[in-house]
Amino acid sequence: MPHVNIKYFPRPLTGEQEAALIAAVSGAVREAFECDEGVVSIALEPVAQEEWDRLVYQPEIVGRGHLLRKTPNY
């Protein structure tokens, strides 16, 4: 605990971009939950744009809207 799953349209990230993203998210999670870095896990999950509505928007954003703390503006 905690686990973060970042879903996004497929886009190539350099090793440096990925490392910076993971470090920033991990740091924010560690600070908020006051936990050790060793307990944080982060997944990067590309989702094709044509599948976004079916796989992400409907089930996770609409269907679990009560859990969202930041909503998209689309």
KAKABEL-V32921 format. One line per field, one symbol per residue. psi: psi as a letter, one per 30 degrees, with the letter a starting at -180 (. if undefined). Layout:
# KAKABEL-V32921
psi=???
This chain:
# KAKABEL-V32921
psi=klkkjjklkkkkkleeeeeeeeeeeeeeeeeefhlkeffkkkkjjkkkeffeeefeeeeeeefhfffkfkklh.
